[in-house]
Amino acid sequence: MREVKFKIYLQHEETGIVCSKVFSYDCLFSGAAKFALETEFKRRFVIGKAEFTGLKDKDGKEIYEGDIIVCSGNKTMFGEVIFENGQCVYIHRGISNKDYNNGELIPVGYGYKIIGNIYENPELLKNEI
């Protein structure tokens, strides 16, 4: 069974800089997360949350919803990680080889690399790699 935890994305109200903090399920619902956000992250507001998928990329980095991943093989593909029908998948947002349909759902597997996320790097979904 995968560990249930969430990454909370926060944006500074003056600078616009985005940062993130990971909280366990227990921490989120015990009130400890609220306390941490109020004390550790003053002058920041929550702009998003992402659930841990239970998967890691090829470098061992935890994959969360909203991460942008890339897989290079015969064709370089990248997209946004989401949960769909209880399965961790990614949606093609742009690819270097045009024989895939934009929006196709593909299961996330080993060999993928996180290159950013939709909160800190939204520009990655606008351009092709």
PASE-514181 format. One line per 4 residues: number of its first residue (from 1); their letters; for each residue z, y, x of C-alpha. Coordinates in pm, whole numbers. Example, Ala and Ser with C-alpha at 12.3 -4.5 7.8 and 13.67 -1.06 7.14 Angstrom:
1	as	780 -450 1230 ~ 714 -106 1367
This chain:
1	mrev	0 0 0 ~ -90 344 134 ~ 164 612 204 ~ 159 882 -66
5	kfki	160 1229 82 ~ -15 1559 29 ~ -150 1834 252 ~ -85 2180 111
9	ylqh	-319 2461 220 ~ -178 2813 241 ~ -346 3147 303 ~ -174 3448 457
13	eetg	-180 3738 211 ~ -275 3999 474 ~ -478 3820 741 ~ -645 3557 522
17	ivcs	-574 3290 784 ~ -547 2942 633 ~ -293 2686 753 ~ -171 2354 619
21	kvfs	147 2149 595 ~ 184 1780 506 ~ 459 1673 265 ~ 564 1325 159
25	ydcl	573 1244 -211 ~ 955 1239 -203 ~ 972 1576 -28 ~ 736 1735 -280
29	fsga	932 1624 -583 ~ 1283 1669 -447 ~ 1248 2044 -403 ~ 1249 2028 -23
33	akfa	881 2123 -10 ~ 940 2432 -223 ~ 1224 2538 5 ~ 1006 2484 316
37	lete	720 2683 166 ~ 948 2971 69 ~ 1120 2993 409 ~ 867 2868 664
41	fkrr	555 3016 507 ~ 654 3362 387 ~ 368 3593 283 ~ 139 3295 219
45	fvig	17 3152 -107 ~ -105 2804 -194 ~ -484 2779 -220 ~ -515 2402 -251
49	kaef	-366 2057 -219 ~ -515 1732 -94 ~ -392 1376 -130 ~ -391 1139 169
53	tglk	-655 869 120 ~ -479 601 322 ~ -773 601 565 ~ -818 734 917
57	dkdg	-1131 854 1090 ~ -1272 699 1407 ~ -1034 913 1617 ~ -727 801 1420
61	keiy	-694 1128 1225 ~ -570 1090 864 ~ -837 1154 599 ~ -740 1372 299
65	egdi	-925 1477 -13 ~ -1128 1787 68 ~ -1191 1684 427 ~ -1548 1720 545
69	ivcs	-1662 1411 732 ~ -1970 1318 929 ~ -2118 980 1010 ~ -2388 951 1271
73	gnkt	-2606 645 1287 ~ -2973 610 1205 ~ -2922 911 979 ~ -2658 1182 1016
77	mfge	-2471 1221 687 ~ -2185 1448 595 ~ -1995 1544 286 ~ -1667 1617 111
81	vife	-1407 1343 63 ~ -1293 1290 -299 ~ -1128 1020 -512 ~ -1359 883 -780
85	ngqc	-1252 599 -1011 ~ -964 510 -777 ~ -1190 483 -472 ~ -1212 716 -174
89	vyih	-1572 833 -150 ~ -1760 1130 -18 ~ -2027 1339 -183 ~ -2334 1424 22
93	rgis	-2345 1801 47 ~ -2630 1820 295 ~ -2786 1583 541 ~ -3032 1604 826
97	nkdy	-3255 1329 684 ~ -3383 1416 336 ~ -3417 1063 192 ~ -3071 1075 31
101	nnge	-3005 1252 -297 ~ -2763 1542 -277 ~ -2445 1445 -464 ~ -2469 1069 -399
105	lipv	-2125 901 -382 ~ -2072 685 -74 ~ -1754 482 7 ~ -1566 615 308
109	gygy	-1545 359 585 ~ -1477 324 953 ~ -1695 530 1184 ~ -1656 863 1008
113	kiig	-1525 1171 1185 ~ -1345 1465 1027 ~ -1518 1792 1118 ~ -1320 2025 890
117	niye	-1209 2075 531 ~ -1316 2273 227 ~ -1035 2527 264 ~ -1062 2619 631
121	npel	-1432 2545 688 ~ -1625 2594 360 ~ -1929 2706 558 ~ -1981 2348 676
125	lkne	-2094 2251 325 ~ -2352 2529 310 ~ -2545 2428 620 ~ -2696 2109 745
129	i	-2571 1956 1067
